[in-house]
Amino acid sequence: MEFQQHYPTYNYKERDVVLAEFEEAQKIANTQSQLYGQLANLLIAFVTIGITLLLKTSDEDFSIVKDNILFLDLFLSLIAIVILRYFIELQRTIVINSRKVITLRRMLGLDYGHLQLTIPNWRVEGATNPFVVRLFPGWFKFGSSPFWIIALTLNVFWYFSIPSLDLVWVKSYWFVVNVLISVFYALIFRVQLNETHETFYLSVIKSISRVLRINVTKDFEYILYRAKLSVNEKNRLKYETTNIEKVLIEIEDSRFYEHRGVDFRSIVRSILSLSNNYRKKKGILRSGGSTITMQVCRTLFIPSNQHKLKRKIIEMLLSFWFEKQFSKKEILNFYLTSVRFETSVNGIISASKHFFSDIDKRTFSNEEAFFLIERLSNISSTYRIERIKSIQERISKSIKLNSNKLLKIYEQQGRIGKIKLLD
């Protein structure tokens, strides 16, 4: 889906400051990239020389090493961690400044014109999305070469250390130790290059989605970046959504502040509401079991038109992750700036312009808030008086609504052709 986003314009003095910032970020990214490559080559040379000298060491000299082999192993392991962490920080500096270059270039209105068609979009010069420049370059890219060099060096040194150790189990299972060394340093390298919201749990969810054959977005960080821009735009335009948030919670997820992403009571209730007898007995309408958080996750990360039950499983798993990443207030903001209020109408800014185009609507009464939230689960451009009254009655204890004003809003929307009444 597409989010509205706002790149501010600058007056001349401010533009000069941003331009200077852009040039500095570009300079840092370039110099650090060169430094990274040079240091990686030096590391290769140093390791090659070290291993060569080790192989040519005389028996007399090697006996000194042999007596202190365990200490030397530990010392080299610690040095390797320090070196790897240095390369990780260098990689982060390069990526952050590269992303800064892309973002500032867009803010300044700079582009490469027709040349952009010939430059790969993962290159800083050709990119319009700052997150195509990734913190983790991939296991078989040059950016990961320090990890492979360090892991290989430690494994070689460990292999030559085995005869000098008096531990029988080590000699029997030396290959297990080699694997553990590689895994340990791989975890350090990979985890330290996680994106801001990237976690091991999210990786597990992605794996489960592949097993279930449910497509999820590949670039979570970019989607969240765009969603945050939409929230910033709402705040910049000073949209007051307090009433909308209250009505939203009452209609869509009354236990929003109590659960952690998934409301199992609501799921059970939605299953029971599939029965006509149950609905008649309780005097309720058929309802879904999705919480506000689940709806946000579906909107942001899961393309529509997929197997409903499998998709719901992924929604639930993502909701637990999402609740740990963001506060309840942030989740509400993401919801209001991203969900679909009507066909091709996403977010509160577009919705207010679509339904209240005759006025610059940025504050909303309870009745207007009710109308907008009721549209969320009824995007067929129709409405039923029975449904409106049922929802109104359900939330009447917490949200006071003027029935006449509410019906006038629906009638007005009907007159201008935005919605139509169903008998």
NORTA-V133182 format. One record per residue. N is the residue number from 1. PSI is psi in degrees with one decimal (NA if undefined). OMEGA is omega as a letter, one per 40 degrees, with the letter a starting at -180 (none if undefined). NEAR is the number of other ideal C-beta (glycine too) atoms within 12 Angstrom. Layout:
{{N | PSI | OMEGA | NEAR} {N | PSI | OMEGA | NEAR}}
This chain:
{{1 | 160.7 | a | 25} {2 | 136.1 | i | 18} {3 | 147.1 | i | 28} {4 | 140.4 | i | 28} {5 | 153.5 | a | 28} {6 | 119.6 | i | 21} {7 | 112.4 | a | 21} {8 | 152.1 | i | 19} {9 | 157.6 | a | 13} {10 | 147.4 | i | 18} {11 | 178.2 | a | 10} {12 | -47.1 | a | 10} {13 | -44.6 | i | 10} {14 | -36.5 | i | 15} {15 | -37.0 | i | 19} {16 | -40.3 | i | 14} {17 | -45.9 | a | 17} {18 | -38.8 | i | 28} {19 | -40.5 | i | 22} {20 | -39.7 | i | 16} {21 | -40.8 | i | 23} {22 | -46.5 | a | 29} {23 | -38.6 | i | 21} {24 | -43.6 | i | 18} {25 | -40.7 | i | 32} {26 | -40.7 | i | 28} {27 | -45.4 | a | 19} {28 | -45.4 | a | 26} {29 | -43.3 | a | 34} {30 | -47.5 | a | 21} {31 | -39.1 | i | 18} {32 | -34.1 | i | 27} {33 | -43.1 | i | 28} {34 | -42.5 | i | 16} {35 | -41.6 | a | 21} {36 | -46.6 | i | 32} {37 | -42.7 | a | 22} {38 | -43.6 | i | 16} {39 | -36.9 | i | 25} {40 | -41.4 | i | 31} {41 | -39.8 | i | 18} {42 | -38.6 | i | 19} {43 | -41.6 | i | 29} {44 | -46.0 | a | 22} {45 | -44.3 | a | 15} {46 | -44.6 | a | 20} {47 | -42.0 | i | 30} {48 | -45.5 | i | 18} {49 | -42.1 | a | 15} {50 | -45.8 | a | 23} {51 | -38.5 | i | 22} {52 | -44.9 | i | 13} {53 | -37.0 | i | 15} {54 | -41.3 | a | 24} {55 | -27.5 | a | 15} {56 | 3.7 | a | 12} {57 | 135.8 | i | 17} {58 | 160.9 | a | 12} {59 | -36.2 | a | 10} {60 | -45.2 | i | 9} {61 | -34.8 | a | 13} {62 | -26.4 | i | 21} {63 | -32.7 | i | 13} {64 | -43.3 | i | 15} {65 | -40.4 | a | 25} {66 | -38.9 | a | 23} {67 | -23.0 | a | 15} {68 | 28.0 | a | 17} {69 | -39.3 | a | 26} {70 | -42.9 | i | 21} {71 | -41.8 | a | 17} {72 | -39.2 | i | 24} {73 | -47.0 | a | 30} {74 | -40.4 | i | 17} {75 | -45.9 | i | 17} {76 | -35.6 | i | 30} {77 | -41.6 | i | 28} {78 | -42.1 | i | 16} {79 | -39.6 | i | 22} {80 | -39.2 | i | 33} {81 | -43.9 | i | 26} {82 | -45.7 | a | 17} {83 | -43.4 | a | 30} {84 | -41.8 | i | 37} {85 | -36.0 | i | 23} {86 | -45.3 | i | 24} {87 | -35.0 | i | 38} {88 | -47.2 | i | 31} {89 | -36.6 | i | 23} {90 | -41.9 | i | 32} {91 | -42.1 | i | 39} {92 | -41.1 | i | 30} {93 | -43.5 | i | 24} {94 | -47.8 | a | 36} {95 | -45.1 | a | 36} {96 | -42.5 | i | 27} {97 | -32.2 | i | 30} {98 | -41.8 | i | 39} {99 | -37.6 | i | 33} {100 | -40.4 | i | 28} {101 | -46.4 | a | 36} {102 | -45.8 | a | 37} {103 | -47.0 | a | 31} {104 | -34.4 | i | 30} {105 | -40.5 | i | 31} {106 | -40.2 | i | 26} {107 | -35.4 | a | 28} {108 | -7.5 | a | 27} {109 | 22.4 | i | 16} {110 | 140.3 | i | 22} {111 | 175.3 | a | 18} {112 | 10.2 | i | 19} {113 | -134.6 | a | 12} {114 | -21.4 | i | 9} {115 | -25.3 | a | 12} {116 | -23.3 | i | 20} {117 | -23.9 | a | 12} {118 | -8.7 | i | 12} {119 | 129.6 | i | 18} {120 | 140.1 | a | 14} {121 | -8.0 | i | 19} {122 | -7.9 | i | 22} {123 | 146.2 | a | 21} {124 | -39.5 | a | 35} {125 | -33.7 | a | 26} {126 | -5.2 | a | 24} {127 | 145.3 | i | 27} {128 | -15.3 | i | 28} {129 | 113.6 | a | 26} {130 | -21.7 | a | 33} {131 | 4.4 | i | 31} {132 | -19.8 | i | 26} {133 | 107.5 | a | 37} {134 | 147.3 | i | 31} {135 | -48.2 | i | 32} {136 | 115.0 | a | 27} {137 | -16.4 | a | 30} {138 | 145.2 | a | 18} {139 | -30.0 | a | 17} {140 | 27.1 | i | 11} {141 | 162.2 | a | 18} {142 | -32.5 | a | 21} {143 | -21.5 | i | 30} {144 | 2.5 | a | 28} {145 | -36.8 | i | 28} {146 | -38.8 | i | 41} {147 | -47.8 | a | 40} {148 | -39.0 | i | 28} {149 | -46.5 | a | 31} {150 | -45.2 | a | 38} {151 | -42.6 | i | 33} {152 | -43.5 | a | 25} {153 | -47.7 | a | 33} {154 | -37.5 | i | 39} {155 | -40.4 | i | 32} {156 | -46.3 | a | 25} {157 | -40.1 | i | 32} {158 | -41.2 | a | 34} {159 | -42.4 | i | 24} {160 | -15.4 | i | 26} {161 | -21.3 | a | 33} {162 | -47.5 | a | 27} {163 | -23.7 | a | 16} {164 | -8.1 | a | 24} {165 | 143.3 | a | 25} {166 | 11.1 | a | 14} {167 | 116.8 | a | 17} {168 | -43.1 | a | 10} {169 | -30.7 | i | 12} {170 | -41.7 | i | 23} {171 | -32.1 | a | 18} {172 | -34.7 | a | 12} {173 | 40.0 | a | 15} {174 | -34.3 | a | 22} {175 | -30.8 | i | 16} {176 | -42.1 | i | 17} {177 | -40.4 | i | 26} {178 | -43.2 | i | 24} {179 | -43.4 | a | 17} {180 | -38.8 | i | 20} {181 | -47.4 | a | 31} {182 | -43.7 | a | 27} {183 | -41.4 | a | 19} {184 | -48.8 | a | 24} {185 | -29.0 | i | 34} {186 | -40.7 | i | 24} {187 | -42.9 | i | 19} {188 | -48.3 | a | 26} {189 | -45.4 | a | 37} {190 | -45.8 | a | 27} {191 | -39.4 | a | 21} {192 | -18.3 | i | 25} {193 | 20.3 | i | 33} {194 | 148.6 | i | 23} {195 | 172.3 | a | 29} {196 | -43.3 | a | 21} {197 | 8.9 | a | 28} {198 | 127.1 | i | 27} {199 | 166.9 | i | 22} {200 | -38.9 | i | 14} {201 | -40.3 | i | 21} {202 | -37.8 | i | 30} {203 | -38.6 | i | 22} {204 | -42.4 | i | 18} {205 | -42.7 | i | 31} {206 | -39.5 | i | 27} {207 | -42.2 | i | 16} {208 | -40.3 | i | 23} {209 | -35.2 | i | 31} {210 | -39.5 | i | 16} {211 | -41.6 | a | 14} {212 | -5.3 | a | 23} {213 | 42.9 | i | 14} {214 | 122.0 | a | 31} {215 | 131.3 | i | 19} {216 | 159.8 | a | 32} {217 | 145.0 | a | 27} {218 | -29.2 | a | 17} {219 | 79.7 | a | 23} {220 | -41.1 | a | 32} {221 | -38.8 | i | 31} {222 | -40.7 | i | 31} {223 | -43.0 | i | 33} {224 | -36.6 | i | 32} {225 | -45.0 | i | 27} {226 | -38.7 | i | 33} {227 | -39.5 | i | 40} {228 | -36.3 | i | 28} {229 | -37.8 | i | 31} {230 | -40.5 | i | 36} {231 | -42.3 | i | 34} {232 | -38.0 | i | 25} {233 | -41.9 | i | 27} {234 | -43.8 | i | 34} {235 | -37.8 | i | 22} {236 | -39.4 | i | 18} {237 | -0.7 | i | 24} {238 | 49.3 | i | 14} {239 | 125.2 | i | 34} {240 | 111.0 | a | 21} {241 | 19.8 | a | 34} {242 | -47.4 | a | 19} {243 | -38.5 | i | 28} {244 | -41.1 | i | 42} {245 | -41.6 | i | 32} {246 | -46.8 | a | 28} {247 | -40.2 | i | 38} {248 | -48.3 | a | 39} {249 | -42.6 | a | 33} {250 | -38.7 | a | 31} {251 | -45.2 | a | 39} {252 | -30.5 | a | 38} {253 | 78.2 | a | 40} {254 | -20.8 | i | 25} {255 | 28.9 | a | 23} {256 | -42.4 | a | 32} {257 | -1.6 | a | 21} {258 | -34.8 | a | 17} {259 | 174.0 | a | 27} {260 | 36.3 | i | 23} {261 | -33.9 | a | 32} {262 | 131.3 | i | 33} {263 | 100.8 | a | 31} {264 | -28.3 | i | 19} {265 | -43.6 | a | 18} {266 | -36.8 | i | 30} {267 | -43.9 | i | 27} {268 | -43.5 | a | 15} {269 | -38.7 | a | 25} {270 | -35.0 | i | 25} {271 | -43.7 | i | 18} {272 | -33.1 | a | 20} {273 | -6.9 | i | 23} {274 | -21.5 | a | 18} {275 | 127.8 | i | 15} {276 | -40.5 | a | 13} {277 | -41.7 | a | 11} {278 | -42.2 | a | 19} {279 | -41.2 | i | 18} {280 | -40.0 | a | 12} {281 | -41.9 | a | 11} {282 | -12.7 | a | 17} {283 | 40.9 | a | 13} {284 | 167.3 | i | 22} {285 | 163.2 | i | 28} {286 | 133.8 | a | 21} {287 | 157.5 | i | 30} {288 | 166.1 | a | 27} {289 | 6.4 | a | 30} {290 | 133.3 | i | 35} {291 | 172.4 | i | 42} {292 | -41.9 | a | 44} {293 | -42.5 | i | 43} {294 | -39.6 | i | 42} {295 | -38.4 | i | 40} {296 | -46.0 | a | 44} {297 | -40.6 | i | 43} {298 | -43.6 | a | 37} {299 | -43.4 | a | 36} {300 | -39.8 | a | 42} {301 | -16.0 | a | 41} {302 | 113.2 | i | 37} {303 | 148.9 | a | 19} {304 | -178.5 | i | 16} {305 | 46.6 | i | 10} {306 | 167.2 | a | 21} {307 | 121.2 | a | 18} {308 | -46.3 | a | 18} {309 | -45.4 | i | 15} {310 | -40.8 | i | 21} {311 | -38.9 | a | 28} {312 | -36.0 | i | 28} {313 | -45.4 | i | 28} {314 | -38.4 | i | 38} {315 | -45.5 | a | 41} {316 | -44.8 | i | 35} {317 | -42.7 | i | 34} {318 | -32.3 | a | 42} {319 | -39.4 | i | 40} {320 | -41.7 | i | 25} {321 | -43.9 | a | 35} {322 | -39.4 | a | 42} {323 | -28.4 | i | 30} {324 | -21.6 | a | 19} {325 | -30.1 | a | 31} {326 | 154.9 | i | 28} {327 | 167.2 | i | 14} {328 | -39.2 | i | 28} {329 | -42.3 | i | 19} {330 | -39.0 | i | 25} {331 | -41.7 | i | 39} {332 | -41.3 | i | 34} {333 | -42.7 | i | 32} {334 | -41.4 | a | 40} {335 | -52.8 | a | 43} {336 | -24.4 | a | 45} {337 | 3.0 | a | 42} {338 | -31.5 | a | 41} {339 | 161.9 | a | 40} {340 | 120.9 | i | 31} {341 | -22.9 | a | 37} {342 | 164.1 | i | 30} {343 | 122.5 | a | 17} {344 | 19.3 | i | 14} {345 | 100.7 | a | 28} {346 | 133.5 | i | 31} {347 | 154.1 | a | 40} {348 | -32.1 | a | 46} {349 | -48.8 | i | 35} {350 | -38.2 | a | 33} {351 | -42.9 | a | 39} {352 | -36.6 | i | 33} {353 | -34.3 | a | 24} {354 | -47.5 | a | 29} {355 | -28.0 | a | 33} {356 | 51.2 | a | 28} {357 | -19.3 | a | 17} {358 | -14.9 | i | 14} {359 | 159.1 | i | 13} {360 | 84.4 | a | 13} {361 | 114.0 | i | 28} {362 | -8.2 | i | 21} {363 | 151.0 | a | 20} {364 | 132.8 | i | 30} {365 | 170.8 | i | 25} {366 | -38.3 | a | 31} {367 | -42.4 | i | 29} {368 | -38.6 | i | 34} {369 | -42.8 | i | 41} {370 | -46.0 | a | 39} {371 | -47.2 | a | 42} {372 | -43.8 | a | 47} {373 | -35.3 | i | 41} {374 | -28.9 | i | 41} {375 | -25.2 | a | 41} {376 | -42.3 | a | 36} {377 | 13.6 | a | 25} {378 | 65.5 | a | 28} {379 | 21.8 | a | 23} {380 | 11.5 | a | 16} {381 | 28.7 | i | 22} {382 | 167.1 | i | 22} {383 | 154.2 | i | 31} {384 | 133.5 | i | 19} {385 | -39.1 | a | 20} {386 | -43.3 | a | 15} {387 | -44.0 | a | 26} {388 | -45.7 | a | 33} {389 | -36.7 | i | 22} {390 | -45.4 | i | 21} {391 | -41.4 | i | 31} {392 | -42.2 | i | 33} {393 | -37.4 | a | 20} {394 | -34.1 | a | 25} {395 | 8.5 | a | 27} {396 | -27.0 | a | 20} {397 | -28.4 | a | 11} {398 | -26.0 | a | 16} {399 | 117.8 | i | 28} {400 | 123.6 | a | 20} {401 | 140.8 | i | 34} {402 | 111.5 | a | 17} {403 | -40.4 | a | 19} {404 | -45.3 | i | 12} {405 | -39.2 | a | 20} {406 | -46.7 | a | 32} {407 | -32.6 | i | 22} {408 | -37.0 | i | 18} {409 | -45.1 | i | 33} {410 | -41.1 | i | 35} {411 | -41.2 | i | 20} {412 | -43.2 | i | 22} {413 | -32.9 | i | 32} {414 | -39.5 | a | 21} {415 | -36.1 | a | 14} {416 | 5.0 | i | 17} {417 | 13.5 | i | 12} {418 | -35.7 | i | 30} {419 | 168.3 | i | 31} {420 | 150.5 | a | 18} {421 | 134.8 | i | 19} {422 | 136.3 | i | 16} {423 | NA | none | 8}}
